[in-house]
Amino acid sequence: MSAAELTVDPVTAAQRLLGATLHGRGVSATIVEVEAYGGVPDGPWPDAAAHSYRGLNGRNAVMFGPPGRLYTYRSHGIHVCANIACGPDGTAAAVLLRAGAIEESGVDIARARRGPSVRTTALARGPGNLCSALGITMDDNGVDVFDPDSPVRLRLNDPQPAVCGPRVGISVAADRPWRFWLQGRPEVSAYRRSPRAPAPGASD
């Protein structure tokens, strides 16, 4: 398993990442929900909802490759969220890791990070909670998740059938069915449409 398997379009990469195992500082999780994001208007996967849409800058540089690097950012300036860069080096695309199922051996560590009252199925439900449970921080931006010495590591497993639907909480490209999840998993987050998004069917 290597980053070469993610040198593909973001939708294919997102489906490939479902069922993968993510390791972070004493906790492992099976990825059960992801979202694909593309890039710039003149690129192969233009995506107005992507951080990279307006071009390369210091904040989004990891999205432009190489594939297999961790792109972290803060949602609303608070919660750390993690993406895996995909596509050819130099072409912007990434997959947001939205939810994971914590492996039993790491539940106590994850609960210590998230709080004693959090249910096991909710420990890594939502991108900010996933990073909190696995101890992923902004300092992990740019790490190679296929490097065995990385503090955050990824193992791709056998592909699994996916369900798809619109991405969560975005106001542009809001109807694009680029969210993928494993059906029947209680760790998957609820769909919430942004109140700033056009009416269903009026967006791409």
C-alpha positions in Angstrom: 0.0 0.0 0.0 1.4 3.4 -1.0 0.6 6.9 -2.0 0.6 5.8 -5.6 -2.9 4.4 -5.0 -4.2 7.9 -4.3 -2.8 9.4 -7.5 -6.3 9.4 -8.8 -9.3 11.8 -9.0 -10.7 12.9 -5.6 -13.9 10.8 -5.9 -12.0 7.6 -6.6 -9.5 8.5 -3.8 -12.4 9.1 -1.4 -13.9 5.7 -2.1 -10.5 4.1 -1.8 -10.0 5.6 1.7 -13.3 4.2 3.1 -12.4 1.3 5.3 -8.8 2.4 5.6 -7.1 2.3 9.1 -5.8 5.6 10.4 -3.3 5.5 13.3 -2.6 8.5 15.5 -0.8 8.6 18.8 -2.0 5.4 20.4 -5.4 5.3 18.7 -6.5 3.5 15.5 -9.7 4.1 13.7 -11.4 2.6 10.6 -12.5 5.4 8.3 -16.2 5.2 7.7 -17.1 8.6 6.2 -15.2 10.9 3.8 -15.7 13.9 1.5 -13.9 14.5 -1.8 -12.7 18.0 -2.7 -11.2 19.2 -6.0 -9.3 22.3 -7.0 -8.9 25.3 -9.1 -11.3 26.5 -11.8 -9.0 25.5 -14.7 -7.9 22.2 -13.2 -9.3 18.7 -13.9 -11.7 18.8 -10.9 -12.9 22.4 -10.4 -14.6 22.7 -7.0 -15.8 26.0 -5.6 -16.1 24.4 -2.2 -12.4 23.4 -2.0 -9.8 25.5 0.0 -7.7 25.3 -3.1 -10.2 26.8 -5.5 -8.7 30.3 -5.6 -5.1 28.9 -6.1 -2.0 28.0 -4.2 -1.2 29.8 -1.0 0.7 29.0 2.2 -2.4 27.7 3.9 -3.5 25.2 1.3 -0.2 24.1 -0.3 -0.4 20.5 0.9 -3.6 20.1 -1.2 -1.4 20.5 -4.3 0.5 17.4 -3.6 2.2 15.1 -3.4 -0.5 12.5 -2.7 -0.6 10.8 0.7 0.3 14.0 2.7 -1.9 15.1 5.6 -3.6 18.5 5.1 -4.8 20.0 8.4 -6.9 23.1 9.0 -9.0 24.6 11.7 -12.8 24.7 11.2 -14.3 28.0 12.5 -10.8 28.6 13.9 -11.3 26.0 16.6 -11.5 22.3 15.5 -8.6 20.7 13.7 -9.7 18.7 10.6 -7.7 16.3 8.5 -7.5 15.6 4.8 -5.4 13.3 2.7 -4.0 14.9 -0.5 -4.7 12.9 -3.6 -4.2 13.3 -7.4 -1.0 13.9 -9.2 1.7 16.0 -7.6 1.0 19.6 -8.4 -2.7 19.2 -9.0 -5.0 20.2 -6.1 -7.3 17.6 -4.6 -7.9 16.1 -1.2 -10.2 13.9 0.8 -11.6 15.1 4.1 -11.8 12.4 6.8 -15.2 12.9 8.3 -15.7 10.0 10.7 -14.0 6.9 12.1 -14.7 3.9 14.2 -12.2 3.7 17.1 -10.6 0.3 17.5 -11.2 -1.2 21.0 -7.5 -1.0 22.0 -7.6 2.8 21.8 -11.0 3.6 23.2 -9.7 4.6 26.6 -7.1 7.0 25.1 -9.7 8.5 22.7 -12.2 8.9 25.5 -9.6 10.7 27.7 -9.1 13.1 24.8 -12.8 13.6 24.0 -14.4 13.3 27.5 -15.6 10.5 29.7 -19.3 10.9 28.8 -18.9 10.5 25.0 -20.3 7.3 23.6 -17.9 5.0 21.8 -19.7 5.4 18.5 -19.4 9.2 18.8 -15.7 9.4 19.7 -14.6 10.1 16.1 -17.9 11.1 14.6 -17.3 14.4 12.7 -13.9 15.6 11.3 -13.0 17.7 14.4 -13.8 14.8 16.8 -11.8 12.4 14.7 -8.7 14.5 15.0 -9.2 15.1 18.7 -9.7 11.3 19.3 -6.5 10.5 17.4 -4.4 13.4 18.8 -4.0 15.0 15.3 -2.9 18.6 15.5 -2.0 21.5 13.2 1.6 20.5 13.6 0.9 17.3 11.6 0.2 19.4 8.5 2.2 17.9 5.6 3.3 14.6 7.2 3.5 11.6 4.9 0.8 9.2 6.2 2.6 6.3 4.4 5.9 6.9 6.2 6.2 4.2 9.0 7.8 6.8 11.3 5.0 9.4 10.8 3.0 10.3 13.9 -0.1 9.8 11.8 -0.2 6.8 9.5 -2.6 5.3 7.1 -3.1 1.7 5.9 -5.3 1.1 2.9 -7.5 -2.0 3.2 -9.7 -3.8 0.7 -12.2 -1.4 -1.0 -15.7 -1.4 0.4 -19.1 -0.5 -1.1 -20.0 3.1 -0.5 -23.1 5.2 -0.2 -22.9 8.7 -1.6 -24.7 12.0 -1.1 -24.1 15.8 -0.8 -21.3 17.2 1.3 -22.0 18.6 4.7 -22.4 22.3 5.6 -21.1 23.9 2.4 -22.7 26.8 0.7 -21.4 26.3 -2.9 -21.3 23.1 -5.0 -23.8 21.9 -2.3 -25.6 19.3 -4.3 -22.5 17.5 -5.6 -22.6 13.9 -4.3 -19.1 13.8 -3.1 -19.6 12.5 0.4 -19.2 8.8 0.8 -19.9 6.5 3.8 -20.2 2.9 4.8 -23.9 2.1 5.1 -25.2 1.0 8.5 -22.2 2.4 10.5 -23.4 4.3 13.7 -20.2 6.4 13.6 -21.3 8.2 10.4 -22.3 11.8 11.0 -25.7 13.3 10.2 -26.2 15.3 7.0 -26.7 19.0 7.6 -27.2 21.4 4.7 -25.8 24.9 5.1 -28.5 27.5 5.5 -26.5 29.6 3.0 -26.7 27.0 0.3 -29.1 27.3 -2.6 -32.3 25.2 -2.5 -31.7 21.5 -3.3 -31.3 21.1 -7.0 -30.1 24.7 -7.6 -26.4 24.0 -7.0 -23.9 21.7 -8.8 
